Amino acid sequence: MMLLSRLYKWSAGMMENITNYETLGTCELDGYCKTYYARKKGRSHAGNNTVCQDYCLVENIDDETQVVCVADGHGGEAYTKSDKGSYYACTVFLNLIKNIKNNSKKTNNEDLWTEVLKTSDFKKEYIKQWKQAVLSDYNMDNNINESDQVIIKKYGTTFLFTIYAKDKYIVGQLGDGAILLSNGSAQNQLFKRHVVKTSPATSSMASGRAEYAFLIDSFDVKCFSGVLLSTDGIYDKLDNDDSFSLYENSLINQIEQEGELKRPFEVQGMDVSEISKDDCTIAIIKNNENSANIMTDGLESKGIKNIKFLRNMNGLTIFTGDYNEKKVEIHLVYKTNDEIKTNMESVAILYAEQIIKLDDGCQAYIYKIPDNYHRVAMLVDSGEHLEKKYWFNESETGTEDEIQSGGKYSNEYWLRVYEQLISLKDEIKNSDITTHGYLAECLFVTDKGKLIVLSDAFYKCGKKTENVAMGQLLSRFSIFGSLSCGDVKIPLFETTLQGQNISLLHTVSERKPLCRVIYNPEKKILGLWNAMDSSWNVENEKRKEIPVKGVLRLNKNHTFYVIPDDMEKNPAAEFTDGYAKYKIKILRR
């Protein structure tokens, strides 16, 4: 409530509304839901007589499926075509979903298309089609000889979507803004958990890391009666003190009391869009039937007090509370299984302090989570796993695709986490144990980078199968390998395609370049470009040489040797016959 009080003070004495709605309407999916949407040019754009860079699209693609898209084109001089970028983000997505839906009908598999959206292949295809669309748009009107990447950046935009599919919501977010899932019992959750940024940059459709920053998941309609999508023109003013939830509740009350949404940006009598200078766009999906309260009565009857809802996903609801005078996290699991007792070499397992069987067949796993455990899903949602500026390369200027390295979540930290995840995947693949789809919510990492898994993530399986949940989690990392010299070890990123210089690892105090990661789009091959003024000797059956400005193909593990010159040596580096010995390990092909 403190934030709303401040907003009232800011709005006091402001002039009358000077902007009109670009879009204001509804779209009903008969028998299921009704979506209300609004788009409004920001005060700064109205004053400058510039276009609205947001775009909103809502359409029913059959009698049980509705697609809702909201995109926010970036402001600033570098993004001169972002209004079209946001338009294409929505229209390309809609057409792609129509094709997927049509194909799923042909195969008589109605669940298949919802699973398709969670894969990296879908994200790659969508982003590729968007880039093709904006390049085509630009080339129709311009004859300027510019690179594709420069053109694509002009169209930069964020993107939010929700698909109402009969009994599921499929939800996705790339970049700023917010999606709030809600029910009538104030058990609301932000889809993408927002934390304090380490950089003012936002992920973008135009970014090299778009595929990895694009978060997609599905939720049960029975648990959430509504979904609110909002660009940051509104969300940034309400990102505190549960104000965004109050705003959502205010919209629902307006709809229920008046039968329509005439004041789409109003909360408690105040129009937030008149305070924000940015373009403002929202869409709110309301079910025809209210969702059920996610059960807490069974927990209270077992002596758990001060229960607070945290998150819900398929098969799991997480609460916090007090149990036996301890602060605990409660995992309410809908598929009951005996707790797996096993030793894992790749990770540590935190077993429940107690498992309580409830009357409806659910089980509550009670955990005491240490303060130095950090939830991996929250860090990944906030982009902490994406490539940062190489810690030894402070001289280069950052771009919107880079996050300055800071705190304990360095590139090296995430490399250790990623290697443990790969080891866990292999360990599971070769056993009769697998994990639930909500695995990411059961993963924690310590300050020192040790991976911890809560025991309710595991269950016995009848046969060895590919772990889909692990595959989806790993697909959000852009790390494809590592580069090391002795004990000095850094990740190699697939998204570092613009060529951040990697400095020499075998020296101290010197910032001379060693190499860059580059990509050949025609051959679809990653390579390591020799940025030194001397050649590398590669250890293989032919003992070949990589000359200055030559490229070492990154299709397998390599060892190569570098002349160290007279620079001060890093005591943690490895040397052989006077040469610095470098190793490349490919973690994902």
N, C-alpha and C positions, 0 to 999 in steps of 0.2 A: 504493500500500500504506500510505502514511502515514495516509490518511483512515480506513482500516479499523482501524488501530492505535488511533486516537483513539476510534473508535466502541466498541471493546472496553473502553476505559477508562471511557467514559460508562456502559456497560451493567453494569459490575462492581457487584455488590451490589444490583441492581434486584430488585424483588419478582417473584414468579412471574407467568406470563401471566394477566392478568385479563380479557382480551377473547376473544370467540369469533368464528368466521368467520360473516359474514353470508351469504357464498356461497363454495362450494368445489366445482369440478366440471370436467368435460371435455366437449368436443364434437368428434366425428370426422367429417371429410369423407372418406368411404370412397375409398381409392385415392390420396388427395392429401396430406392433412395432419390433424393433431390439435391442438386448442387446449386449453390448461390455463388455468384462471382462478380467481381468489380475490379476495374482498372482505372487509375486516375493519374494524370500528369502531375509531377511534383511542382512545388511552388517555384523552385529555381528554374525549372524548364519552362514553366509558364511565363516567368519574368523575362527569360532570354529568348522566348519564342522558338524553342528547340523541341524536337520530337520526344514523345514518350518512348523510353527504351525498354519498358516491360512489355510482355505479351502473355495473354491468357487464352487457353483453348479448352473447351469442354464439349465432348461429343459421345453419344451412344453408338457403339459399333455393332451391337446386336441387341436382342431383347433382354439380355442379362449382364451386359458388360458396358461400363462407362469409363472413359478416359478423361482425366483432368490434368492439364499441364499448366505450369506457371514458370516463366523465364524472366530473368532480370539482366538486361544488357548492361555491361560495365559503362560507367561514366568516364570522362577524361578524354584528352586529345588523342590518345593512342587508339581509341575504340570508336572510330568515326562511323562504323556500320553496325554497331551493336544492336540497334533497333531491329535490323533485319536478322541479325544473329539470333536474337530471342524468338523471332517469328519462325525461323527455320528449325530451331531447337524443338519447338512444339509440333510443327507440321510434319517434320521428318519422323519424329517419334510416333505420332499418330499413325502414319502410313505403315511404319514398321510393325506396330502392334496389330494392325488390321491383317497384315500378311501372316503373322504368327498365329493369330486366332483362326484364320481361315485354314491354315495348315493343320492345326490341332483338331479342327472339325473333321478334316479328311481322314485323319488317323484314329478318330473316335476316342481321343485321349484328352479329356477336358482339363486334366491337371498338368499335362505336359508343358503347355505354354507358360504357365505361371512359374515353373521351375527354370525354363529357358532364360527368363529375365535375370536370374541371379548369377548367371555364368559370366565369365570374363569374355567369352566369345560374343555374347549379346552386346556387352558394353563396347567392345572394339568395333563391332559392325555399326552400331548406332552412331558412335563418334565419327567413324569413317564416312558414313552417309551424310552426316551434318557437314563435315569438312568439304565433301564433294559439292554439296548444295551451295555453300557460301562461295566457294571458288568459282562455280558456274555463274552465280549471281554477279560477282565482281567482274568477271571476264566479259560479260555482256556489255558493260558500260565503260570499261577502261582498257586502254592499250599500253598502260605503263608496265615496263619490265620489272616486276617485283617478285620476290620469292614467295612460294606458297605459304610459308610460315608467317611472313610479314602480312600477307593478305588475310590469313585466318585470324590473326590477332585483332584486326580491325573489327571483327564480328564477335568478339568475346562476350560470353554470357554465362550466367549460372542457370541451373535447371532444377525444377521440382516436379514430381508427378505422383499421382495416385490413380490406380486402376481399381474400380469397384467390380469384382468378378463374382457375383452371386453370394458366396459365403466367405470371400477373402478380400482383403485389401492388399494390393501389391504397391509398395511405396518406394520412392527413390529420391535421392538428393545429391546434387553436385554443386558445391559452393555454398555461398551465404543464403540467408533466409531461414525459414523454419517450417517443419511439419509437426503438428500436434495431434496425437491420437487421444480421444477422450471418451468417457462414458458418464452416465448420470450420477455416478458416485464419487466424482472428483478424483478418480484414479487415472490421472492424465500423465502422458509421457511424451517428451520430445523424441521424435524418431532419431535424429542425429543429436547426440549429446553435445551441447555447446560449452566450451571452456575458454578461458582467457587465451587469446592468440599470442603466439610468439612473433608474429609478423602481421602487418596490416594487409598483406596480400590475401586473396581468396582463390580457391580452386575455380577453374573455368573450363568451359567446353574447348577453349582454344589452347589450354595448357598441355604440355607434354605429359603430365601425370594425370590427365582427366580420367582415364580408365581406372586408375587405382584410388582416386578420391571419390568415385561414384559409388555411393552406398545404396544397396537395394535389398529389400526383405519383404516378407509377407506376414500378415496378421489376420487373426480370426475376427470376423465381423461380429460374432457373439460377444466378444470382449470389449469392443469399442463401437459406440453408436455414432461417432462422427470423426471427421478428419479435417483439420484446418491447414491450408497451405498459405504461406505469406512470404512476400519478398522482404528484404531487409529494410525497405522504407517504413514498414510498420513494425516489424519484429525488433529492430534495433532500438526503438523507443520503448519497448515493453519487455526487454530481456533482463528482468530482475524482479524479485519479490513476488513471484507467481503472477505477475501482471499479464503475461500472455495467456495464461489459463483463465484469468478474469475476463479478458477480452473475448476469448472463445465462448465463455459462458454467457457473456452479454449478447453476443450474436445469436446464440441458440435461444435465449429468452425473447429476443426481438422477433425471431421467426415464429416461435410458439405462440406469442401473445398477439402478434399483428398479422401472421400468416404470410409475411413477405420480409424482405431485407431491403429497406429503403436507405438505411444509414449504415453502410457496410464497414466503415472505419471508426465507428463510435464505441466507446467504452465508458460506462457510467456518465453519460451525457456529454462526453468530450470527443471531438473529432480528431483522432491522432494524425490523420493525413494533413491537417492544417498546421501541425507542429513540425512534421517532417518536411524537409526540402526535397527529398528524393521522390521518385515515382513510387506509387503504392499500388500493389495488386494482391488480392486475396481470393481464395476459393474455399468454400466450406461445404463439405459433404455431410448430409444428415440422413441417417437411416430412417426408414418408415417405422421401425420398431426400436425401442430403447434397448441398449445392451444390458446384460446382467451385471450386477456387482460381482467383482472378482472376490471369491469367498475369503473371509477372515474369521467367521464365527468358529470354525473348527479349530483354528489356532488359539483363539482366546480361551476356549474351553480346556486347552492343554496347559494353561498357565503362562502363555506368552503375552506380554503387556506392551502397551505403547506401539502397537503395530502400525507401520507406515508402508504404503505401497511404493515400490521402487520401479519395477519394469515387468512387462508381460511379453512373452513371445510364444511361438508354437511349442507346447509341451511343458512350459515352465513359467511360473510367476515368482518374482523375487520381492520379498518384504524385508524390512529391518524391524527390530523390536528388542525388548528386554526379556531375558530368560535366565532364571536362577541368578538374578542380579548382575547379569552380563549383557553388554551390547552385542547383539548377534545379527547375522544375516540368515534369512530363512528362504530356502528353495522349495517351493511347493511344486512337486513333480506329479504329473498326471499319469505317466506310465510307471507303474510300480515295479521295481526290480530290487533284488537283494544288492546291498552295497558290495561293489567289487573290491576284493582285497588282492592287490597285486603290487609287484615292484617294477617300477619303470626306470630304466637307465637314463633316459633322456630328460625326464622331468621329475619333480617331487609331487606327491599326491597329498592333499589335505583332506583327511577324513572328517566326516561330520561328528560333532560332539555327541549328538543324539539324533536318531531317526524316529519320528512319530508317525504312526499310521492313523489316518483320519477315517471318520465313518463313511465317507463317500468313496473310499478306495484310494485316495491320494496319499502321498507320503510327504512329510515335511522334513527336510534335512536342515539341521541346525548347525551353523558354523560360527566360530569366533575368528574373524578375519584380522590378522595383525595390521598395525598401522602402516608398516612398510611394504604392504602388498598393494599393488596398483592394478586395477582391472584393465586387461589388454583391450577389450572392446571399446572402452571409453577413450583410451589413448589412440586407437586406430580411427575411431569416429572423428576425432579432432585433428587427424592428419599427422600425428606425431611419428608415425612409421614411415612417412614419405621422405624422400631424399632431402637432406639439408645441405647447406654449403659445406664443402669439405673443411674440416677444422684446421687443416694446415694451409689453407688457401684463402687467407683473410683479405688479401689485396684486391680480389676481383669484386666488382659491383654486383649485387644481387638483383634478380629479376622477380617478376610475380610468380615464376615457377619455382622459386627457391625459398626455403625457410632458413633463416639464420640459425645456426646450431647454438643451443643454449641449454644450460642445466644438465641433468643426468641423462636426458634422452638424446644422446649423440648418435651419429651414424654407426659408430662402433658398438654402441649399446644395442641398437636394433639389429645389427648383424648377429650378435650373440643370440638374441631372441629368435630370429629367423632360422638360424641353424638348429636350435632346439626344436622348433616346430617341425622342421623337415625330419629330424631324427624321430620325433614322436609319430609323425605320419608313417614312417617306415616300420617303426616298432608295432604300431597298430595293425598295419597291413599284414604282418607276419604272425599275427596272433588271433585268438578267437574272441578278442575284446574289441569293441568299437565305441563310438561316441554318439550321443544324441545330436540333433541338428542345432541345438542351442549351445554347442561347445564353447563358442567365443565368450559367452557370459560366465563361464566357469574357469576361465584362464586369468591368472594373475601373474605379475612379474615383480620381483623384488627390486630394491634400489640398486643392487649389484647385477641385475639382469638375469636372475635365476627364475625359470618358468615353473609356476605352481598350477596344478589342476585340481579343482574340487571333485570329490569322489562321485557326485551324482551325474557327472558328465559321461561316465562309462556304463556299459552294459554288455552282457554276453551275447554273442551272435553265433548263429549256427554255422556260418561259413565265412571265409575271408572275402571281404568286399572292399571296394574303393570307398574311402571315407569322404563323403560329399561335403560335410561341414568343414573338414580340414582343408579340402581343396578350395572352397570358397574363401576361407580366411587367408590362405597363402596367396590367392590370386590378387589380393589387395596390396601386396608388397611388390615394389618395383625392383627389389634386389634380385639379380640373376646370378651373381657370383661374388667372389672375394679376391682381393689382391693383397699379398703379404710379402714381407721381407723379414724373416725371423719372427719375432714376437709382435712386430708392427703389422696390423691387419685392418683393412678397410673394406667396405662393401663396394661392389660395382652396380650401378643403377641402370636399368633399361631406359629410364626417362631422361637421363642426362645426355640427350642426343644433340644438344646445342654445343657440347664440347667444353664442359668445365675442365680446366686444367687440374690434373692430379700431380701434386708436387712429389719430389723425391722422398721416398720413405726411409732411405738408408742414411740420411744426413740429419743434422740438427742445425737450427738457426738459418738454414738456407731454404729459399722458396723457389728454387728452380724447377721448371716443369719436367715431369717424367713422361706423361701420356694423357690422352683423352679417350673417352668412350665415344665411338662414332657408329653410325648405322647406314647400311646400304639398302635403301628402300626397294630397289629393283631385285636384288638377290635375297633381301630380307635376312641379312647377316650382320651381326654385331662385330665390331672390331676394336682393337686397342691401337691407337695412332701414336707412333713414336714422336714425341715432342722435344726430344733431346737434340743435342748437336753431335751425337755419336750413335753408332748402331748398337743393336742388341744381338746377343748370341742366344738362339733358342735351342734348348736341349730336346732333340727328338732323333729319329732314326737318320735324318740327313744333316743334323746339326746346322740348320740354316741360319741366315742372318736377316734381321729386320733393319733396313737402312733408315736414315733420318727421313722423317715424313712417310715412312712405310707403315703398313698395317698388319697386325697379327690377328688373324681370324679367331673369334671367341666361340668356337664350336666344340671345344674339349679342354681338359686341363692342360696347362703349359708350365714350363719352367724356363726362365730366361735370365741372362746375366748382363749386368751393366757396369761399365768402367766407372769406378767411384771418383776419379780425379783426386784433387787435394783437399776436398771439403771435409769438415769435421764429421766424423762417423757417429751414427746413432748406436749406442751400445746394445740396444735391443734388436738391431738388424743382424742379418746373417751374411757372411762373406765366404767365398770359396776361391782359392787361388788368386786372391786379390780383387775378385769381382764381387759386386753386390748381387746376391741371389734372390730373385723374385719368383713367386709362385702364383699362378692363377688357378682358382678352383671354380668350376661351373656348378652352381647349385640347382639351376633350373634351365632346362633346354626348351 
